[in-house]
Amino acid sequence: MSPIKRHSQRSAPHFFIYFVIVEALFFVCAGRSFGNYQWFGSTYIVTAVSPDFVVVGAESLIADEQGKPASYECKIVPLNSHRLFFDTGRTIFNNDTSGQSMLNGVSLARSIYYAATPLAELSERWASGMEAGYYTLARINAQTLLQGLENDFLADGSFAGLDTDGIPAVASAPIRYSRSDIIGVRFSHDPIQRNTSPAIAAHGVDLTTYSREFLMGETPRAIGVHRALNEEIEARRLQGADVIALQLRRLIETVINWSNDPRIGGQVSVAVVERGGLLRWFRQSAVCGGSDD
């Protein structure tokens, strides 16, 4: 695979040039309260896939009904010793009065998980279960369920790690909606594809402008960030997947700082699964049960 061309190679982080940048950013609104139920969905997660590893980095902010910081949670969910799950979009719905969960993407992923199941099949099962939940919510109030969405994207669930053949991969299930004169709203998901090719993909709030600026490393502020990043890599003597893990952490932190978007923020955690190895935390922040500052 040809490396991404740069005008300033000396400022480019060591390994990013070997990855294709995937435009996989989906717009997601902050949580809102609708008479019958309340949903939450803003997030920003970045993944890197190669033949040797999968790296997943995520911020931790949960926004309230006004899009302001409300709480923090770990958005990387380990499923076993070599697999994890994450989701984006409108995947958490609670009863607006009792607070009882009506639909939860993480809970569903845990309930359907079986170690011997291929990643793509897990994504297929997750998407089917979420669609059934969306139909239930749509019968309560379809109009408010879809309010504020700028395109047909509703949610996405991804299973990542080592597949049943031992290859590092990510399998995602983007769920979309369309309006029908017969049934009102129809929910469906894209064909499930297992991604094993070298690629960096962002999921969640659309912050393409900032992420591409960081990755291309050509503006003065990006050059400065890259210089500091390269110095940190060398000082810590990082190699392989750990180089990418640090880069994803700094990417997410930089996008948070540059965008000043109130929907994302908090501590950043990064998980790594290497071929032939076990899931490990490169950075396990306190919100993910760790002690990293």
N, C-alpha and C positions, 0 to 999 in steps of 0.2 A: 504494500500500500504506500502510495506517495505521501510524503509528509505535507502538512499544511504550509504553504508558502508564507514567509514573514518578510517584512521590510527591515526588521530589527532582530535578527536571530540572537544576538548576544543578550537581549533582555527577555527572551522567551524561556519559560521554565523548561527544564530538561526533557520531560516526557510528553508534554501536551502536543508537541509537533507531530507525534505519531498517531494521533487520534483524529477521527472525523468528527466534526461538531454536528450533532443532530438537532434539528429544530423540532423539539418535542415539548414545547411550552404551551400549557393550557391556561386560559384565563379562568380564575375562580374568585368569587366574591367572598366577603366576610360573612360571619354568622348573622342571621336575622330571626326575629320572632314573628311567627304567623299565627295567630289565634289557636290553631290546633297543635302545632309542633314548632320546634326550633331547630335550625340546622347550623352547622359549623363546617368550614371547609378550606380556609386559606392556608397555603403551605408553600414551601420552596425546597425541593429536593433535587440533588444532582447525582447522577450515576456515571460510572466509568466501567466499561467492559473491555476485556482483552482475552486472548486465549489462555492467559495464565491467572486471571483474577477478576473479581467483581468488587468494586468499591462504591459504597453508598454514603452520602453525606446529607444531613438534614438540619434545618433550624427547628425551633421548638415553640414558637409563639402560637397561642390560641386567641383569636380576636373575639370581642363581644358583638352584640347586635349593631353597635355603631362603628364597628371596625377598629375599635381601640383594644390595646392589650388587656386580656382578662386573666389568662393563666398560661401555664407552660406544660408541655407533655413531650414524651419521647415519641418521635414519629418513625423511628426505625424499630421494628418489632421482630426479634429473633424467634424463629419457629422451632429450630433444633440446632445441632452443633454445626451445621453447614448451610443453613437457609434462613432467609428473613423475608419480611413482608413490609410494604409501605403502600399508602394510598393517598390520592389527592382528589379534590373536588368535594361535592356534597355527599359525604359518606357517614356523617354522624347526625342522627335525628333523635331528639328527645321530646317527650310530651311536654307541652308548654306549661301545663298546670302542675303535674306531679313530678316532672323531671325524669320519669321513667324512659329508658331507652326504647325507641321504636325501630331503629335500624342503625347498625354500627359495622362499618367495613372491617375493622380489626377483629371484632368478635366473630364475625362471619369467617374470616380467614383462618382463625384458630380452630373454629368448629369443623371446617372441612379439611383441615390439613392432615395429610398422611404421608409419611416419609418416602414411601415407595412410589408415590404418584409423580409423574413428570410435571415440570413447572408449568408448561402450557396447559395441561389438563387442570391443574389447580386454578389457573387464571380463568379458564372456561367455567368451572364450577362457581367460582366467586362471582363472575359477571352474571351468571344465571340467577344466583341467589339474590344479588343486589337488584336485579331487574324485577324480581318478584316483589321485593320490598318497595320499590318505586311505584309499582302499580297500586299497592295498598295505599301509599301516601298520596298518590294522584287521585284516588277516589275520595280522599278527605278534602284536598284542595289542590288541584293540578295547576291552577294559575299561579299561586304563590310558590309552589314547589319550583317552578321554572323562572320566577321573577328575577330579573337582573342578569340573566345569562346573555352573553353577547354572541354566542354561537351555539351549535348543537351539542357541544361537549357538556357532560354532566359529572362524570367521575372516572377514576382510573385506579385499578388495583394492580400491584406488581409483586410477583414472587421472584426472588433473586438468590443466587448462590450456586451450588453445584447441582446440576441436573442428574437424572438417574444414570446417565452415561459418564458422569464425573466431570463434565465440561462446565466451566463457569458461564452463567447465562442470566438473562433477565427476561421474563415473560410478562407482558402487560395486557390488561383488558380494558381499553377505553370504552366507556358506555356513553351512548348518545341518545338523543330523543328526537322525535318528529311528531308533528300534529296530524291527526287522522280524523276525517269526518265521521268515521264509523265508531272508533273506540276512544276518540278524544286525544290521547297521547300514547305514542308507541315508543317503547324503549328497546334498544338493541345495542350490541357491542361489535366492535371491529373484529375481523378474523384474528385469532391469537397467533402471534409469531414469536418464536424464541430468538432473542438477539444474542449472538455470540461474536459478532464482528467488532473490531476496535472502534469504540464510539463514546462520546460524552453526551449525555442527554439531560436536560432539565425538565422537571415536572412541577406543575403548580402555577403560581402567579406568573404572568407573562412579564419577565424582566429581561427580554432578549437584548435590548440596547446595552445594558450594563454587563451582562455576562459575555457578550461578544467583544466588548471593549477590553474586558479583562483578558480574555483568551487570546485576542490578537496582539495585545501588548505593544501598541503603537502610540498611544497618547502619552503625554508626560506623566500623568498620574499612574497609568498602567505600567509604564516603564519603571517607575519608582517601586511599585508593588512587586513587580517581577524581580527586580534587583534584590530586594529584601528577602523575597521567597527563595531565590537561588542561594543566597548567603545562609539562610536557615537550613536548607537542605544539606549544604556542605558542612555546616557546623554540627549538625545532628548525625551526619554520615548516613543519611537515609538512602535506601535502595529499593528498586522494584515497586511493588504495590504501595509501600509506605511513602514513596515520592508522590504518587498520584493521590494518596489519602490526604497528605498535607496540602496539596494543591487544591483539592476539592474543598477542604475546610476553609482555606484562604479565599477561594472563589466565592463561597457562600457568604462569608463574613464581609468581603468587599462589596458584593452586590447589596447586602443589607445596608452598609454604610453609604454607598453611593446613591442608592435609590431613595433612601429615607422613606420607604414604604411602610405605613403603620401596620400592614397586614402580616408582616414577617419580622422575625427577630429572635432574641433570646440566645441561649447557648447552642453551639453547633456540635453535633456528634457525628462520628464517622466510623463505619463498620467495614471490615475487609474479609472476603472469603477467597483464599487462594486455591488453585488447583491442587488436589491432594492434601489440602489442609483443612483446618477448622475455622469457623467463624470467630473473629476476634475484633475487639474494639481498638481502633487506632486512637480514637479519642472518645472516651465514655464520660460525657458530662454528667453532672449531678442529676439532671432531669431524667437521664437514662440509667440511673442507679449507680453511677460511678463517682469518682472523686476528682476528676480532672478539672482544673480551673478554666 
